[in-house]
């Protein structure tokens, strides 16, 4: 079965997410938020853990939010970032869903 990647909305969303993760700092941000769990981390603590300057961190967080891989919420005066676990798991499932489908009989 052939898949037309230009018309597959799921493929377009996956490509956007993978493009966002193409920068090592963005991948590190997502991994750090995954490790933090559903509660997430305040932006300042995230920057401290990763040793990333606030302006650079803001740029990378924006890209991950646009790709729908992380979310943000305000708690009092703090802005917390958290991984969107359903989206991250869906992205992994997208990669392995078709595993071995084209493999011929053994």
C-alpha positions as CSV (number, residue, x, y, z in Angstrom):
1,X,0.0,0.0,0.0
2,X,1.4,3.4,-1.0
3,X,1.2,6.4,1.2
4,X,1.2,9.9,-0.4
5,X,3.2,11.8,2.2
6,X,1.9,15.2,0.8
7,X,-1.7,14.3,1.7
8,X,-1.1,12.4,5.0
9,X,-1.9,14.9,7.8
10,X,-0.4,12.5,10.4
11,X,2.8,12.4,8.4
12,X,2.9,16.2,8.2
13,X,2.5,16.5,12.0
14,X,5.1,13.8,12.6
15,X,7.5,15.6,10.3
16,X,7.0,18.9,12.1
17,X,7.7,17.2,15.5
18,X,10.8,15.5,14.2
19,X,12.0,18.8,12.7
20,X,11.6,20.5,16.1
21,X,13.6,17.7,17.7
22,X,16.4,18.1,15.1
23,X,18.3,20.6,17.4
24,X,20.2,18.8,20.2
25,X,19.1,21.5,22.7
26,X,15.4,20.9,21.9
27,X,15.9,17.2,22.3
28,X,17.6,17.8,25.6
29,X,14.7,20.0,26.8
30,X,12.1,17.4,25.9
31,X,14.1,14.6,27.6
32,X,14.5,16.7,30.7
33,X,10.8,17.4,30.8
34,X,10.0,13.7,30.3
35,X,12.3,12.9,33.2
36,X,10.5,15.5,35.3
37,X,7.1,13.8,34.8
38,X,3.7,15.2,34.3
39,X,4.2,18.1,36.8
40,X,7.0,19.5,34.6
41,X,9.4,22.2,35.6
42,X,9.5,26.0,35.9
43,X,11.3,27.6,33.0
44,X,14.1,28.8,35.2
45,X,14.8,25.4,36.7
46,X,14.8,23.9,33.2
47,X,17.4,26.4,32.1
48,X,19.5,25.8,35.2
49,X,19.4,22.0,34.7
50,X,20.4,22.3,31.0
51,X,22.8,25.3,31.3
52,X,20.9,27.2,28.6
53,X,20.6,31.0,28.6
54,X,17.0,32.3,29.1
55,X,16.7,33.8,25.6
56,X,18.0,30.7,23.9
57,X,15.7,28.5,26.1
58,X,12.7,30.6,25.2
59,X,13.4,30.2,21.5
60,X,13.7,26.4,21.8
61,X,10.6,26.1,24.0
62,X,8.6,28.1,21.4
63,X,9.6,25.6,18.7
64,X,8.6,22.6,20.9
65,X,5.3,24.2,21.8
66,X,4.5,24.9,18.1
67,X,5.3,21.2,17.4
68,X,2.8,20.3,20.2
69,X,5.5,18.3,22.1
70,X,5.4,20.4,25.2
71,X,2.9,22.5,27.0
72,X,3.1,25.5,29.3
73,X,0.9,26.6,32.2
74,X,1.1,29.4,34.7
75,X,1.1,28.6,38.4
76,X,1.3,31.8,40.4
77,X,4.3,33.7,39.1
78,X,5.9,30.6,37.6
79,X,5.6,29.4,34.1
80,X,5.9,25.6,34.0
81,X,6.7,23.5,31.0
82,X,5.7,19.9,30.7
83,X,6.0,17.2,28.2
84,X,2.9,16.2,26.3
85,X,3.2,12.5,26.9
86,X,0.4,11.5,24.7
87,X,1.9,13.3,21.8
88,X,5.4,11.9,22.5
89,X,4.1,8.4,22.8
90,X,2.0,8.9,19.6
91,X,5.1,10.0,17.7
92,X,7.0,6.9,18.8
93,X,4.0,4.7,17.8
94,X,3.9,6.4,14.4
95,X,7.4,5.2,13.8
96,X,6.9,1.6,14.8
97,X,3.3,1.1,13.7
98,X,4.2,-0.3,10.3
99,X,7.1,-2.4,11.5
100,X,7.8,-5.4,9.3
101,X,4.7,-4.8,7.3
102,X,6.6,-5.1,4.0
103,X,8.6,-8.0,5.1
104,X,7.9,-11.1,3.0
105,X,7.0,-14.5,4.4
106,X,9.9,-16.4,6.0
